[in-house]
Amino acid sequence: RDAYTYTAVNIDRIRDHIGNPNAVVHTIGGIGDQTTPDDISGMAQASAERGCVGASIYDYRTTGDDLWPGLQTLRR
């Protein structure tokens, strides 16, 4: 389980597949009650490094309090 690598590879694959290395991407991570703070950190880092316009997870109702500090880093 490596959210950084998973996110980075998928962003790169999407851009490669459509032939646009600068395509606008908004990443979507895991499901709130199945996501860890480390997952959020990895997703946020990969998204920021690749210039994504945003990132999020599903869903508000199941997102634990321990995830909100990491999710706040996704605000731009």
N, CA, C and O atoms as a Tinker XYZ file with bonds, in Angstrom:
   304  protein
     1  N      0.858000   -1.175000    0.000000    73     2
     2  CA     0.000000    0.000000    0.000000    64     1     3
     3  C      0.892000    1.222000    0.000000    63     2     4     5
     4  O      1.570000    1.507000    0.986000    81     3
     5  N      0.889000    1.937000   -1.101000    73     3     6
     6  CA     1.738000    3.116000   -1.236000    64     5     7
     7  C      0.968000    4.177000   -2.010000    63     6     8     9
     8  O      0.990000    4.208000   -3.240000    81     7
     9  N      0.293000    5.036000   -1.274000    73     7    10
    10  CA    -0.575000    6.032000   -1.904000    64     9    11
    11  C      0.201000    7.003000   -2.782000    63    10    12    13
    12  O     -0.314000    7.463000   -3.802000    81    11
    13  N      1.438000    7.321000   -2.396000    73    11    14
    14  CA     2.236000    8.226000   -3.215000    64    13    15
    15  C      2.468000    7.621000   -4.602000    63    14    16    17
    16  O      2.169000    8.246000   -5.619000    81    15
    17  N      2.997000    6.412000   -4.629000    73    15    18
    18  CA     3.301000    5.762000   -5.906000    64    17    19
    19  C      2.037000    5.537000   -6.720000    63    18    20    21
    20  O      2.018000    5.802000   -7.922000    81    19
    21  N      0.980000    5.050000   -6.077000    73    19    22
    22  CA    -0.283000    4.799000   -6.769000    64    21    23
    23  C     -0.797000    6.076000   -7.439000    63    22    24    25
    24  O     -1.195000    6.060000   -8.603000    81    23
    25  N     -0.782000    7.175000   -6.693000    73    23    26
    26  CA    -1.282000    8.443000   -7.225000    64    25    27
    27  C     -0.382000    8.969000   -8.338000    63    26    28    29
    28  O     -0.864000    9.373000   -9.396000    81    27
    29  N      0.919000    8.961000   -8.095000    73    27    30
    30  CA     1.868000    9.470000   -9.083000    64    29    31
    31  C      1.776000    8.701000  -10.400000    63    30    32    33
    32  O      1.721000    9.300000  -11.474000    81    31
    33  N      1.759000    7.393000  -10.309000    73    31    34
    34  CA     1.694000    6.558000  -11.512000    64    33    35
    35  C      0.399000    6.815000  -12.277000    63    34    36    37
    36  O      0.411000    6.900000  -13.505000    81    35
    37  N     -0.700000    6.937000  -11.571000    73    35    38
    38  CA    -1.974000    7.161000  -12.254000    64    37    39
    39  C     -2.057000    8.530000  -12.915000    63    38    40    41
    40  O     -2.615000    8.651000  -14.005000    81    39
    41  N     -1.519000    9.553000  -12.283000    73    39    42
    42  CA    -1.490000   10.875000  -12.916000    64    41    43
    43  C     -0.659000   10.802000  -14.193000    63    42    44    45
    44  O     -1.075000   11.277000  -15.250000    81    43
    45  N      0.513000   10.204000  -14.077000    73    43    46
    46  CA     1.401000   10.086000  -15.242000    64    45    47
    47  C      0.758000    9.262000  -16.354000    63    46    48    49
    48  O      0.877000    9.609000  -17.529000    81    47
    49  N      0.084000    8.185000  -15.996000    73    47    50
    50  CA    -0.560000    7.334000  -17.003000    64    49    51
    51  C     -1.693000    8.059000  -17.726000    63    50    52    53
    52  O     -1.835000    7.942000  -18.943000    81    51
    53  N     -2.487000    8.797000  -16.980000    73    51    54
    54  CA    -3.584000    9.550000  -17.595000    64    53    55
    55  C     -3.030000   10.544000  -18.608000    63    54    56    57
    56  O     -3.488000   10.607000  -19.749000    81    55
    57  N     -2.051000   11.310000  -18.182000    73    55    58
    58  CA    -1.474000   12.322000  -19.070000    64    57    59
    59  C     -0.813000   11.678000  -20.288000    63    58    60    61
    60  O     -0.930000   12.187000  -21.403000    81    59
    61  N     -0.126000   10.573000  -20.077000    73    59    62
    62  CA     0.501000    9.864000  -21.183000    64    61    63
    63  C     -0.550000    9.307000  -22.141000    63    62    64    65
    64  O     -0.408000    9.412000  -23.359000    81    63
    65  N     -1.589000    8.723000  -21.586000    73    63    66
    66  CA    -2.637000    8.105000  -22.409000    64    65    67
    67  C     -3.337000    9.118000  -23.317000    63    66    68    69
    68  O     -3.652000    8.815000  -24.467000    81    67
    69  N     -3.577000   10.315000  -22.794000    73    67    70
    70  CA    -4.261000   11.310000  -23.623000    64    69    71
    71  C     -3.281000   12.166000  -24.425000    63    70    72    73
    72  O     -3.692000   13.006000  -25.226000    81    71
    73  N     -1.993000   11.947000  -24.206000    73    71    74
    74  CA    -0.988000   12.658000  -24.984000    64    73    75
    75  C     -0.802000   14.110000  -24.603000    63    74    76    77
    76  O     -0.400000   14.931000  -25.427000    81    75
    77  N     -1.099000   14.430000  -23.343000    73    75    78
    78  CA    -0.965000   15.813000  -22.884000    64    77    79
    79  C     -0.279000   15.815000  -21.520000    63    78    80    81
    80  O     -0.926000   15.564000  -20.503000    81    79
    81  N      1.027000   16.095000  -21.491000    73    79    82
    82  CA     1.751000   16.058000  -20.220000    64    81    83
    83  C      1.324000   17.144000  -19.234000    63    82    84    85
    84  O      1.705000   17.110000  -18.064000    81    83
    85  N      0.541000   18.099000  -19.703000    73    83    86
    86  CA     0.072000   19.180000  -18.831000    64    85    87
    87  C     -1.432000   19.143000  -18.604000    63    86    88    89
    88  O     -2.018000   20.140000  -18.181000    81    87
    89  N     -2.058000   18.015000  -18.878000    73    87    90
    90  CA    -3.508000   17.905000  -18.699000    64    89    91
    91  C     -3.893000   18.229000  -17.256000    63    90    92    93
    92  O     -3.186000   17.878000  -16.312000    81    91
    93  N     -5.017000   18.899000  -17.114000    73    91    94
    94  CA    -5.536000   19.243000  -15.792000    64    93    95
    95  C     -6.055000   17.970000  -15.128000    63    94    96    97
    96  O     -6.862000   17.239000  -15.702000    81    95
    97  N     -5.579000   17.721000  -13.913000    73    95    98
    98  CA    -5.974000   16.512000  -13.181000    64    97    99
    99  C     -6.389000   16.890000  -11.760000    63    98   100   101
   100  O     -5.743000   17.708000  -11.106000    81    99
   101  N     -7.459000   16.287000  -11.308000    73    99   102
   102  CA    -7.898000   16.348000   -9.908000    64   101   103
   103  C     -7.896000   14.909000   -9.419000    63   102   104   105
   104  O     -8.673000   14.088000   -9.905000    81   103
   105  N     -7.038000   14.598000   -8.471000    73   103   106
   106  CA    -6.964000   13.217000   -7.990000    64   105   107
   107  C     -8.063000   12.929000   -6.980000    63   106   108   109
   108  O     -8.505000   13.807000   -6.239000    81   107
   109  N     -8.483000   11.684000   -6.974000    73   107   110
   110  CA    -9.466000   11.227000   -5.998000    64   109   111
   111  C     -8.873000   10.006000   -5.312000    63   110   112   113
   112  O     -8.586000    8.992000   -5.948000    81   111
   113  N     -8.698000   10.122000   -4.014000    73   111   114
   114  CA    -8.089000    9.042000   -3.241000    64   113   115
   115  C     -9.108000    7.998000   -2.844000    63   114   116   117
   116  O    -10.075000    7.744000   -3.563000    81   115
   117  N     -8.883000    7.403000   -1.703000    73   115   118
   118  CA    -9.710000    6.298000   -1.251000    64   117   119
   119  C    -11.017000    6.716000   -0.614000    63   118   120   121
   120  O    -11.469000    7.854000   -0.736000    81   119
   121  N    -11.596000    5.765000    0.061000    73   119   122
   122  CA   -12.853000    5.961000    0.782000    64   121   123
   123  C    -12.501000    6.344000    2.212000    63   122   124   125
   124  O    -11.618000    5.742000    2.822000    81   123
   125  N    -13.184000    7.334000    2.738000    73   123   126
   126  CA   -12.859000    7.895000    4.043000    64   125   127
   127  C    -12.560000    6.901000    5.142000    63   126   128   129
   128  O    -11.558000    7.044000    5.843000    81   127
   129  N    -13.397000    5.903000    5.309000    73   127   130
   130  CA   -13.191000    4.977000    6.421000    64   129   131
   131  C    -12.195000    3.859000    6.100000    63   130   132   133
   132  O    -11.985000    2.960000    6.914000    81   131
   133  N    -11.584000    3.915000    4.915000    73   131   134
   134  CA   -10.574000    2.928000    4.543000    64   133   135
   135  C     -9.245000    3.597000    4.210000    63   134   136   137
   136  O     -8.350000    2.969000    3.645000    81   135
   137  N     -9.124000    4.863000    4.559000    73   135   138
   138  CA    -7.952000    5.668000    4.235000    64   137   139
   139  C     -7.221000    6.038000    5.512000    63   138   140   141
   140  O     -7.846000    6.261000    6.549000    81   139
   141  N     -5.914000    6.102000    5.440000    73   139   142
   142  CA    -5.099000    6.461000    6.600000    64   141   143
   143  C     -4.484000    7.843000    6.402000    63   142   144   145
   144  O     -4.434000    8.343000    5.278000    81   143
   145  N     -4.017000    8.465000    7.486000    73   143   146
   146  CA    -3.307000    9.734000    7.330000    64   145   147
   147  C     -2.094000    9.613000    6.393000    63   146   148   149
   148  O     -1.809000   10.543000    5.638000    81   147
   149  N     -1.389000    8.498000    6.430000    73   147   150
   150  CA    -0.260000    8.294000    5.517000    64   149   151
   151  C     -0.722000    8.249000    4.064000    63   150   152   153
   152  O     -0.028000    8.743000    3.176000    81   151
   153  N     -1.896000    7.657000    3.819000    73   151   154
   154  CA    -2.457000    7.644000    2.457000    64   153   155
   155  C     -2.695000    9.072000    1.969000    63   154   156   157
   156  O     -2.361000    9.413000    0.835000    81   155
   157  N     -3.269000    9.892000    2.827000    73   155   158
   158  CA    -3.563000   11.284000    2.465000    64   157   159
   159  C     -2.265000   12.023000    2.176000    63   158   160   161
   160  O     -2.177000   12.772000    1.203000    81   159
   161  N     -1.271000   11.818000    3.010000    73   159   162
   162  CA     0.016000   12.480000    2.830000    64   161   163
   163  C      0.653000   12.111000    1.489000    63   162   164   165
   164  O      1.139000   12.983000    0.769000    81   163
   165  N      0.648000   10.830000    1.158000    73   163   166
   166  CA     1.219000   10.374000   -0.105000    64   165   167
   167  C      0.475000   10.919000   -1.306000    63   166   168   169
   168  O      1.088000   11.372000   -2.273000    81   167
   169  N     -0.860000   10.876000   -1.243000    73   167   170
   170  CA    -1.673000   11.397000   -2.330000    64   169   171
   171  C     -1.430000   12.900000   -2.504000    63   170   172   173
   172  O     -1.300000   13.383000   -3.629000    81   171
   173  N     -1.371000   13.631000   -1.398000    73   171   174
   174  CA    -1.161000   15.074000   -1.452000    64   173   175
   175  C      0.203000   15.410000   -2.049000    63   174   176   177
   176  O      0.319000   16.324000   -2.866000    81   175
   177  N      1.219000   14.680000   -1.647000    73   175   178
   178  CA     2.563000   14.943000   -2.159000    64   177   179
   179  C      2.641000   14.688000   -3.663000    63   178   180   181
   180  O      3.155000   15.524000   -4.406000    81   179
   181  N      2.140000   13.552000   -4.111000    73   179   182
   182  CA     2.178000   13.231000   -5.541000    64   181   183
   183  C      1.359000   14.231000   -6.352000    63   182   184   185
   184  O      1.771000   14.641000   -7.437000    81   183
   185  N      0.206000   14.621000   -5.829000    73   183   186
   186  CA    -0.656000   15.580000   -6.522000    64   185   187
   187  C      0.015000   16.939000   -6.638000    63   186   188   189
   188  O     -0.031000   17.570000   -7.694000    81   187
   189  N      0.639000   17.391000   -5.555000    73   187   190
   190  CA     1.310000   18.692000   -5.567000    64   189   191
   191  C      2.514000   18.684000   -6.506000    63   190   192   193
   192  O      2.709000   19.626000   -7.275000    81   191
   193  N      3.308000   17.641000   -6.447000    73   191   194
   194  CA     4.497000   17.548000   -7.301000    64   193   195
   195  C      4.140000   17.571000   -8.784000    63   194   196   197
   196  O      4.921000   18.047000   -9.608000    81   195
   197  N      2.980000   17.066000   -9.113000    73   195   198
   198  CA     2.574000   16.990000  -10.511000    64   197   199
   199  C      1.628000   18.120000  -10.920000    63   198   200   201
   200  O      1.083000   18.106000  -12.024000    81   199
   201  N      1.435000   19.088000  -10.038000    73   199   202
   202  CA     0.658000   20.278000  -10.374000    64   201   203
   203  C     -0.823000   20.043000  -10.553000    63   202   204   205
   204  O     -1.468000   20.727000  -11.348000    81   203
   205  N     -1.368000   19.095000   -9.833000    73   203   206
   206  CA    -2.814000   18.836000   -9.928000    64   205   207
   207  C     -3.599000   20.023000   -9.390000    63   206   208   209
   208  O     -3.126000   20.759000   -8.524000    81   207
   209  N     -4.797000   20.195000   -9.915000    73   207   210
   210  CA    -5.630000   21.317000   -9.493000    64   209   211
   211  C     -6.344000   21.051000   -8.176000    63   210   212   213
   212  O     -6.908000   21.968000   -7.580000    81   211
   213  N     -6.325000   19.822000   -7.724000    73   211   214
   214  CA    -6.961000   19.482000   -6.464000    64   213   215
   215  C     -6.898000   17.999000   -6.209000    63   214   216   217
   216  O     -6.421000   17.226000   -7.039000    81   215
   217  N     -7.381000   17.616000   -5.056000    73   215   218
   218  CA    -7.435000   16.208000   -4.670000    64   217   219
   219  C     -8.526000   16.056000   -3.617000    63   218   220   221
   220  O     -8.841000   16.998000   -2.890000    81   219
   221  N     -9.089000   14.871000   -3.548000    73   219   222
   222  CA   -10.157000   14.625000   -2.578000    64   221   223
   223  C    -10.275000   13.130000   -2.312000    63   222   224   225
   224  O     -9.610000   12.314000   -2.950000    81   223
   225  N    -11.131000   12.791000   -1.364000    73   223   226
   226  CA   -11.456000   11.391000   -1.093000    64   225   227
   227  C    -12.974000   11.271000   -0.970000    63   226   228   229
   228  O    -13.681000   12.273000   -0.867000    81   227
   229  N    -13.461000   10.039000   -0.983000    73   227   230
   230  CA   -14.870000    9.747000   -0.743000    64   229   231
   231  C    -15.009000    9.322000    0.705000    63   230   232   233
   232  O    -14.040000    8.717000    1.165000    81   231
   233  N    -15.922000    9.509000    1.408000    73   231   234
   234  CA   -16.890000   10.565000    1.362000    64   233   235
   235  C    -16.892000   11.275000    2.692000    63   234   236   237
   236  O    -16.373000   10.750000    3.677000    81   235
   237  N    -17.451000   12.431000    2.737000    73   235   238
   238  CA   -17.417000   13.273000    3.935000    64   237   239
   239  C    -17.922000   12.530000    5.168000    63   238   240   241
   240  O    -17.329000   12.623000    6.243000    81   239
   241  N    -18.990000   11.814000    5.013000    73   239   242
   242  CA   -19.638000   11.141000    6.150000    64   241   243
   243  C    -18.720000   10.133000    6.844000    63   242   244   245
   244  O    -18.785000    9.983000    8.064000    81   243
   245  N    -17.875000    9.448000    6.089000    73   243   246
   246  CA   -17.037000    8.405000    6.685000    64   245   247
   247  C    -15.590000    8.853000    6.922000    63   246   248   249
   248  O    -14.753000    8.050000    7.333000    81   247
   249  N    -15.299000   10.118000    6.668000    73   247   250
   250  CA   -13.940000   10.615000    6.865000    64   249   251
   251  C    -13.688000   10.875000    8.342000    63   250   252   253
   252  O    -14.359000   11.696000    8.967000    81   251
   253  N    -12.709000   10.160000    8.889000    73   251   254
   254  CA   -12.395000   10.283000   10.311000    64   253   255
   255  C    -11.665000   11.572000   10.650000    63   254   256   257
   256  O    -11.031000   12.190000    9.794000    81   255
   257  N    -11.762000   11.964000   11.901000    73   255   258
   258  CA   -11.116000   13.190000   12.359000    64   257   259
   259  C     -9.607000   13.176000   12.122000    63   258   260   261
   260  O     -9.006000   14.232000   11.927000    81   259
   261  N     -8.994000   12.006000   12.135000    73   259   262
   262  CA    -7.548000   11.919000   11.954000    64   261   263
   263  C     -7.100000   12.239000   10.525000    63   262   264   265
   264  O     -5.910000   12.436000   10.282000    81   263
   265  N     -8.037000   12.292000    9.586000    73   263   266
   266  CA    -7.689000   12.581000    8.194000    64   265   267
   267  C     -7.741000   14.065000    7.854000    63   266   268   269
   268  O     -7.116000   14.500000    6.887000    81   267
   269  N     -8.473000   14.841000    8.632000    73   267   270
   270  CA    -8.693000   16.242000    8.277000    64   269   271
   271  C     -7.422000   17.092000    8.250000    63   270   272   273
   272  O     -7.304000   17.941000    7.367000    81   271
   273  N     -6.476000   16.917000    9.155000    73   271   274
   274  CA    -5.243000   17.729000    9.050000    64   273   275
   275  C     -4.542000   17.529000    7.701000    63   274   276   277
   276  O     -4.100000   18.502000    7.090000    81   275
   277  N     -4.436000   16.297000    7.238000    73   275   278
   278  CA    -3.811000   16.036000    5.945000    64   277   279
   279  C     -4.631000   16.563000    4.794000    63   278   280   281
   280  O     -4.080000   17.067000    3.816000    81   279
   281  N     -5.955000   16.454000    4.899000    73   279   282
   282  CA    -6.823000   16.952000    3.834000    64   281   283
   283  C     -6.732000   18.474000    3.723000    63   282   284   285
   284  O     -6.882000   19.023000    2.631000    81   283
   285  N     -6.494000   19.144000    4.816000    73   283   286
   286  CA    -6.364000   20.609000    4.788000    64   285   287
   287  C     -5.187000   21.040000    3.923000    63   286   288   289
   288  O     -5.202000   22.146000    3.383000    81   287
   289  N     -4.170000   20.197000    3.777000    73   287   290
   290  CA    -3.012000   20.545000    2.953000    64   289   291
   291  C     -3.379000   20.555000    1.468000    63   290   292   293
   292  O     -2.625000   21.083000    0.651000    81   291
   293  N     -4.515000   19.984000    1.114000    73   291   294
   294  CA    -4.934000   19.925000   -0.283000    64   293   295
   295  C     -5.567000   21.222000   -0.754000    63   294   296   297
   296  O     -5.779000   21.409000   -1.952000    81   295
   297  N     -5.869000   22.110000    0.166000    73   295   298
   298  CA    -6.495000   23.390000   -0.195000    64   297   299
   299  C     -5.499000   24.266000   -0.918000    63   298   300   301
   300  O     -4.330000   24.351000   -0.540000    81   299
   301  N     -5.976000   24.912000   -1.957000    73   299   302
   302  CA    -5.105000   25.833000   -2.712000    64   301   303
   303  C     -5.761000   27.176000   -2.833000    63   302   304
   304  O     -5.193000   28.090000   -3.431000    81   303
